[in-house]
C-alpha cells in the first residue's frame, strides 16, 4: 500500500515539475522509503521468530518431556546403581541404609537426566559436552559421600597414612562411591541417548 502511494505521489509531482533533478530526487526518496519498509518488515519477522522459539522452549509440551526425562533417569539410574550400593551399604550399614541410598540415588539420577537434556541440546555434536555433564555429577556426588573417620585430627586435617588428608578408609570410600556414581549417572545418560534415537523423548531445542 505504501509503495503504491509513493509512486502515486511521484507521478502527481512530476506532472508539475519535469526537471531531471526533481525526478532523481523523487526516485531516491521512494527508494529510501521502500528500503526502510523492508528493513522494518525483516525486523518484525526476526523478532516474531525469536518469540516463537522462546515460547517453544517453555511450552507445556516441553514440561511433559521433562517429566518423561525425570522418570526415565530415576528408573535407569536406580536399577543400575542398586547392586553397587548394596555391595557398599548392606555389610556396613544394613538393608535399610541400602534402600534409602538407592531411593536417593534414583532421585539424583532423575535430576541429572533433566539437566542432561537441557545441556546436550538438539544438533549438538560435541561428545566432550556429554562426558563433561556426567563427570561433573560423578565428582560432586562422590566427594559429598565421603565420611571423615572419628580418629582424624583437625586444623590441619590429618587422618594418617598414606596421604595424611586421605587415609586408606577414605580412599576406599572414594573408589566405592565413585563406582556407584558412574553406574548411576552413566546409566541415566545411556538411557537418554537410547530414548533420543527411538524418539521416546525429544532433545531440547537450541
C-alpha positions as CSV (number, residue, x, y, z in Angstrom):
1,X,0.0,0.0,0.0
2,X,2.8,2.4,1.0
3,X,4.6,1.5,-2.2
4,X,1.6,2.4,-4.4
5,X,1.1,5.7,-2.6
6,X,4.7,6.6,-3.1
7,X,4.5,6.0,-6.8
8,X,1.2,8.0,-7.0
9,X,2.8,10.9,-5.1
10,X,5.8,10.8,-7.5
11,X,3.5,10.8,-10.6
12,X,1.5,13.8,-9.3
13,X,4.5,15.9,-8.5
14,X,6.2,15.0,-11.8
15,X,3.2,16.5,-13.6
16,X,4.1,19.9,-12.3
17,X,7.9,19.6,-12.4
18,X,9.6,17.5,-15.0
19,X,13.2,18.6,-14.4
20,X,15.8,15.9,-14.2
21,X,17.0,17.0,-10.8
22,X,13.5,16.8,-9.4
23,X,12.9,13.3,-10.9
24,X,16.2,12.0,-9.5
25,X,15.4,13.4,-6.0
26,X,11.9,11.9,-6.0
27,X,13.1,8.5,-7.1
28,X,15.8,8.5,-4.4
29,X,13.2,9.4,-1.8
30,X,11.0,6.5,-2.9
31,X,13.9,4.0,-2.8
32,X,14.8,5.1,0.7
33,X,11.2,4.7,1.9
34,X,11.0,1.2,0.3
35,X,14.3,0.2,1.9
36,X,13.0,1.4,5.3
37,X,9.8,-0.5,4.9
38,X,11.7,-3.7,4.0
39,X,14.1,-3.3,7.0
40,X,11.1,-2.8,9.3
41,X,9.4,-5.9,8.0
42,X,12.5,-8.0,8.4
43,X,12.9,-6.7,12.0
44,X,9.4,-7.7,12.8
45,X,9.9,-11.2,11.2
46,X,13.1,-11.8,13.2
47,X,11.5,-10.7,16.5
48,X,8.5,-12.9,15.8
49,X,10.8,-15.8,15.1
50,X,12.7,-15.3,18.3
51,X,9.5,-15.1,20.4
52,X,8.2,-18.3,18.8
53,X,11.4,-20.1,19.6
54,X,11.4,-18.9,23.2
55,X,7.7,-19.9,23.5
56,X,8.5,-23.4,22.2
57,X,11.3,-23.9,24.7
58,X,9.0,-23.3,27.7
59,X,5.7,-24.7,26.3
60,X,3.6,-27.3,28.0
61,X,5.0,-29.9,25.7
62,X,8.5,-29.2,27.0
63,X,7.3,-29.7,30.5
64,X,5.9,-33.1,29.6
65,X,9.2,-34.0,28.1
66,X,10.9,-33.0,31.3
67,X,8.6,-35.3,33.3
68,X,9.3,-38.2,31.0
69,X,13.1,-37.4,31.3
70,X,13.0,-37.4,35.1
71,X,11.1,-40.7,35.2
72,X,13.5,-42.4,32.8
73,X,16.5,-41.1,34.6
74,X,15.2,-42.3,38.0
75,X,14.4,-45.8,36.6
76,X,17.6,-46.3,34.7
77,X,19.9,-44.9,37.4
78,X,18.2,-46.5,40.3
79,X,18.3,-50.0,38.7
80,X,21.9,-49.7,37.5
81,X,23.3,-48.4,40.8
82,X,21.3,-50.7,43.2
83,X,23.8,-53.6,43.1
84,X,26.8,-51.3,43.6
85,X,25.1,-49.5,46.5
86,X,24.2,-52.9,48.0
87,X,27.8,-54.0,47.9
88,X,28.8,-50.8,49.8
89,X,25.9,-50.4,52.2
90,X,24.4,-53.7,53.3
91,X,27.6,-55.1,55.0
92,X,28.5,-51.8,56.6
93,X,25.2,-50.1,57.4
94,X,22.4,-52.6,56.9
95,X,19.5,-53.2,54.5
96,X,17.6,-50.0,55.5
97,X,20.5,-47.9,54.6
98,X,20.8,-49.6,51.2
99,X,17.1,-48.9,50.5
100,X,17.4,-45.2,51.5
101,X,20.6,-44.7,49.4
102,X,19.1,-46.4,46.4
103,X,16.0,-44.2,46.6
104,X,18.1,-41.0,46.9
105,X,20.3,-42.2,44.1
106,X,17.2,-42.6,41.9
107,X,16.1,-39.0,42.8
108,X,19.6,-37.7,41.9
109,X,19.5,-39.6,38.7
110,X,16.2,-38.0,37.8
111,X,17.5,-34.5,38.3
112,X,20.7,-35.4,36.4
113,X,18.6,-36.6,33.4
114,X,16.7,-33.3,33.3
115,X,19.9,-31.3,33.4
116,X,21.5,-33.5,30.8
117,X,18.6,-32.8,28.4
118,X,19.0,-29.1,28.9
119,X,22.8,-29.2,28.4
120,X,23.1,-31.6,25.5
121,X,20.6,-30.0,23.1
122,X,19.4,-30.6,19.6
123,X,22.1,-30.5,16.9
124,X,24.9,-30.6,19.5
125,X,27.7,-32.9,18.2
126,X,30.3,-32.3,20.9
127,X,30.8,-35.6,22.8
128,X,33.0,-33.9,25.4
129,X,29.9,-31.9,26.5
130,X,28.2,-35.2,27.2
131,X,31.1,-36.5,29.2
132,X,31.6,-33.2,31.0
133,X,28.0,-33.2,32.3
134,X,28.4,-36.8,33.5
135,X,31.8,-36.2,35.1
136,X,30.6,-33.1,37.0
137,X,27.8,-35.1,38.6
138,X,30.0,-38.0,39.4
139,X,32.7,-35.9,41.1
140,X,30.2,-33.9,43.2
141,X,28.3,-37.0,44.4
142,X,31.5,-39.0,45.1
143,X,33.1,-36.3,47.2
144,X,30.0,-35.4,49.1
145,X,29.5,-39.0,50.3
146,X,33.0,-39.4,51.8
147,X,32.9,-39.5,55.6
148,X,35.9,-38.5,57.7
149,X,36.7,-41.1,60.4
150,X,36.4,-40.1,64.0
151,X,40.1,-40.7,64.7
152,X,41.2,-37.9,62.3
153,X,42.6,-34.7,63.8
154,X,41.5,-31.2,62.6
155,X,43.2,-27.9,61.6
156,X,45.0,-29.2,59.6
157,X,43.1,-32.4,58.8
158,X,45.3,-35.5,59.4
159,X,43.9,-39.0,59.1
160,X,47.2,-40.9,58.8
161,X,48.7,-43.0,56.0
162,X,49.1,-42.8,53.1
163,X,48.4,-39.1,52.4
164,X,47.5,-37.6,55.8
165,X,44.5,-35.8,54.4
166,X,43.2,-39.1,53.0
167,X,43.8,-42.4,54.7
168,X,43.1,-45.9,53.3
169,X,39.5,-45.9,54.6
170,X,38.7,-42.6,52.9
171,X,40.3,-43.7,49.7
172,X,38.2,-46.9,49.7
173,X,35.1,-44.7,50.2
174,X,36.1,-42.6,47.2
175,X,36.5,-45.7,45.0
176,X,33.2,-47.3,46.0
177,X,31.2,-44.1,45.8
178,X,32.9,-43.2,42.5
179,X,31.8,-46.6,41.1
180,X,28.3,-46.1,42.3
181,X,28.1,-42.6,40.8
182,X,29.5,-43.8,37.4
183,X,26.9,-46.5,37.3
184,X,24.1,-44.1,38.4
185,X,24.7,-41.2,36.0
186,X,26.3,-43.3,33.2
187,X,23.2,-45.5,33.0
188,X,20.9,-42.4,33.0
189,X,22.8,-40.8,30.2
190,X,22.9,-44.0,28.2
191,X,19.1,-44.4,28.6
192,X,18.6,-40.8,27.5
193,X,20.6,-41.4,24.3
194,X,18.5,-44.5,23.5
195,X,15.3,-42.5,24.1
196,X,16.6,-39.9,21.7
197,X,17.3,-42.4,19.0
198,X,13.9,-44.1,19.4
199,X,12.0,-40.8,19.6
200,X,10.7,-41.5,23.1
201,X,12.0,-38.2,24.3
202,X,12.8,-35.1,22.2
203,X,16.0,-33.2,22.6
204,X,15.7,-29.7,24.0
205,X,15.9,-27.1,21.2
206,X,18.8,-24.7,20.8
